[in-house]
Amino acid sequence: MSVLIYGPPASTYVRTVCMVCIEKRIPYELKDVEFGSSNHMSLHPFARIPVLKHRDFLLFESSAITRYLDQVFEGLQLQPEEPRALALMNQWVSTVNDYYYEVMIRDLVLPRLGLAPLDEKKIEALRPRLEHQLGVADRTLANSTFIAGEQLTLADLFLAPIIGQVMKTPEGGRAVPGYDSLVRWMRDMMERPSWQGSDARL
Ligand SMILES: N[C@@H](CCC(=O)N[C@@H](CS)C(=O)NCC(=O)O)C(=O)O
């Protein structure tokens, strides 16, 4: 029984959900939606993506979707059981969604890809925050194999699509190679079938 994921594969959140499915060997289908259409609003009352459909169950918010998939389907467990390990994973999922997405995707990648208005001054002003965020991830990854410890977790699957998009921008292309541990982790992530099988080639 496959699940249905609504949204374009170029979205980092959609890619995260696809990566979870691939890691757990859950068959999935991707279906795009017309943004803001009545069909979209019936799936997601705030007109965002992704949305998951599993049998008769509809769910939005990628954090809820990925946790649900991990709980309901067998296979690789992407949420640690040990409370502190789980707390670190949750810390990083929130950090990526609340801080990294804003700086790296909303304010850098979308304008650079022509999907939001481009203001070079704003992009230049973003650099200290971008470097700070890359530095925090790098220092964390200097002490552990994955972002929240020694186990691949949902946090890695939220972070990797964002770093992958940042690396395609001139700013990210210049900055990321200076962070050795982040580069090592990203290289490992990019070798995983879940990365290769979810590549939207934007
Ligand atoms: N908190 C939401 C965020 C979803 C989100 O913002 N998705 C973006 C695409 S990556 C979107 O729908 N953007 C359209 C918009 O902001 O109108 C989640 O985790 O699912």
PDBQT file of the ligand as one rigid body, heavy atoms in Angstrom, charges set to zero:
ROOT
HETATM    1  N1  LIG A 301       5.508  24.105   8.510  1.00  0.00    +0.000 N 
HETATM    2  C1  LIG A 301       5.190  23.602   7.201  1.00  0.00    +0.000 C 
HETATM    3  C2  LIG A 301       5.862  24.460   6.162  1.00  0.00    +0.000 C 
HETATM    4  C3  LIG A 301       5.497  24.044   4.770  1.00  0.00    +0.000 C 
HETATM    5  C4  LIG A 301       5.928  25.085   3.758  1.00  0.00    +0.000 C 
HETATM    6  O1  LIG A 301       6.114  26.261   4.077  1.00  0.00    +0.000 OA
HETATM    7  N2  LIG A 301       6.061  24.626   2.523  1.00  0.00    +0.000 N 
HETATM    8  C5  LIG A 301       6.415  25.543   1.476  1.00  0.00    +0.000 C 
HETATM    9  C6  LIG A 301       7.124  24.836   0.339  1.00  0.00    +0.000 C 
HETATM   10  S1  LIG A 301       8.709  24.210   0.802  1.00  0.00    +0.000 SA
HETATM   11  C7  LIG A 301       5.153  26.147   0.911  1.00  0.00    +0.000 C 
HETATM   12  O2  LIG A 301       4.130  25.507   0.890  1.00  0.00    +0.000 OA
HETATM   13  N3  LIG A 301       5.258  27.391   0.466  1.00  0.00    +0.000 N 
HETATM   14  C8  LIG A 301       4.174  28.069  -0.152  1.00  0.00    +0.000 C 
HETATM   15  C9  LIG A 301       3.835  29.356   0.515  1.00  0.00    +0.000 C 
HETATM   16  O3  LIG A 301       4.548  29.744   1.453  1.00  0.00    +0.000 OA
HETATM   17  O4  LIG A 301       2.843  29.947   0.111  1.00  0.00    +0.000 OA
HETATM   18  C10 LIG A 301       5.617  22.128   7.092  1.00  0.00    +0.000 C 
HETATM   19  O5  LIG A 301       6.567  21.754   7.781  1.00  0.00    +0.000 OA
HETATM   20  O6  LIG A 301       5.000  21.365   6.344  1.00  0.00    +0.000 OA
ENDROOT
TORSDOF 0
